[in-house]
Amino acid sequence: MKKIALIPARYGATRFPGKMMALLGGKTVILRTYESTVNTGVFDDVMVVTDSEDIYNEIVSHGGKAVMSKKEHECGTDRIAEAVVDMDVDIVVNVQGDEPFTQREPLEKLLKVFEGEAGRQVQVASLMQELKDPELVEDPNYVKVAVDKNSNALFFSRSVIPYPRDKAIKTVYYEHIGIYAFRKQMLLDFTQMPMTPLESVEKIECLRYLENGIPMKMVATTYMGVEIDTPEDLKKAAKFL
């Protein structure tokens, strides 16, 4: 299978405009994300897909690969789908541009679910990690996911799921890490599906798959990096670095 990583990156993020070009330890967030993704060594190619000339030039000037996309995309998935239409590729991994600590092991585990006979049935997969800090469980900036016995997603929410009605039962909470892997055709199909009601209200795009009856395989990882959504996250990332 030919596997590539595409990193969607727009300049005007709602909660933290310009975060991709924010400095983290002397390098921009987007450059760190690109370099860490390349350094995993698990992809045949890695590219940043952006609507920003500043981001494009930042990657290309450091010897990286980037492509320009349209500005009007609703989400990162639509942005990478535009870029991948004419590419000869089997599996496309969407690595968020605000994940500067991307590591090899979680990506290897994610790609592995597409292998073998069982893997033929998997069309889209993503990562999750256990959330143990009660404040983060309550934080709507941390998207939670509940899964079935086969690690297929049941629901994603910014609310606390599952709700601990019975305090005597130990409850495990999982945070959804926004790194997705798609078969190419499923990625292209996604862009033809209209936005769904739950997706609209939660502002979580992967709910579109579940609302259309498409299973999403979740892969548990112990990856504990920092996803940069807010200026406070950037401070956390600097400490983590």
HELIX and SHEET records of a PDB file:
HELIX    1   1 LYS A   19  MET A   21  5                                   3    
HELIX    2   2 VAL A   29  ASN A   39  1                                  11    
HELIX    3   3 GLU A   53  VAL A   60  1                                   8    
HELIX    4   4 GLY A   76  VAL A   84  1                                   9    
HELIX    5   5 ARG A  104  LYS A  112  1                                   9    
HELIX    6   6 GLY A  116  GLY A  119  1                                   4    
HELIX    7   7 PRO A  134  GLU A  138  1                                   5    
HELIX    8   8 LYS A  184  PHE A  190  1                                   7    
HELIX    9   9 PRO A  197  GLU A  202  1                                   6    
HELIX   10  10 LEU A  207  GLU A  211  1                                   5    
HELIX   11  11 PRO A  231  PHE A  240  1                                  10    
SHEET    1   A 7 ALA A  66  MET A  68  0                                        
SHEET    2   A 7 ASP A  45  THR A  50  1                                        
SHEET    3   A 7 LYS A   3  ALA A   9  1                                        
SHEET    4   A 7 ILE A  91  ASN A  94  1                                        
SHEET    5   A 7 TYR A 173  ARG A 183 -1                                        
SHEET    6   A 7 VAL A 124  LEU A 131 -1                                        
SHEET    7   A 7 LYS A 217  ALA A 220  1                                        
SHEET    1   B 7 ALA A  66  MET A  68  0                                        
SHEET    2   B 7 ASP A  45  THR A  50  1                                        
SHEET    3   B 7 LYS A   3  ALA A   9  1                                        
SHEET    4   B 7 ILE A  91  ASN A  94  1                                        
SHEET    5   B 7 TYR A 173  ARG A 183 -1                                        
SHEET    6   B 7 LYS A 144  VAL A 147 -1                                        
SHEET    7   B 7 ALA A 153  SER A 157 -1                                        
SHEET    1   C 2 LEU A  23  LEU A  24  0                                        
SHEET    2   C 2 LYS A  27  THR A  28 -1                                        
END                                                                             
